Amino acid sequence: MHLLARFDTRDYPSWKIEFDKDTENRSQAGLTLLQLWRDADTPSAAVALFKANDRDRAQAWLDRETGFGQAVTADFLQVA
């Protein structure tokens, strides 16, 4: 399963520093970052593709992320 998440940040450079510091928490949530992009039209937004090994733990991580006051939209995806 994969997780596609969009982070609407206020300040991408500051957000990226904190995102990089969160690697261990994501790993404990069963998430492996596969790719990170910046939105070409909204440079403060980032889109991340993760491999998700445990949906419940990944959802708990997402719930914590949305608690930090920045909008996160996410979809769990399966290969068709």
Secondary structure, DSSP 8 states (H G I E B T S, - for coil): -EEEEEEE-S-HHHHHHHHHHTHHHHHHTTEEEEEEEE-SS-TTEEEEEEEES-HHHHHHHHHHHHTTTSEEEEEEE---
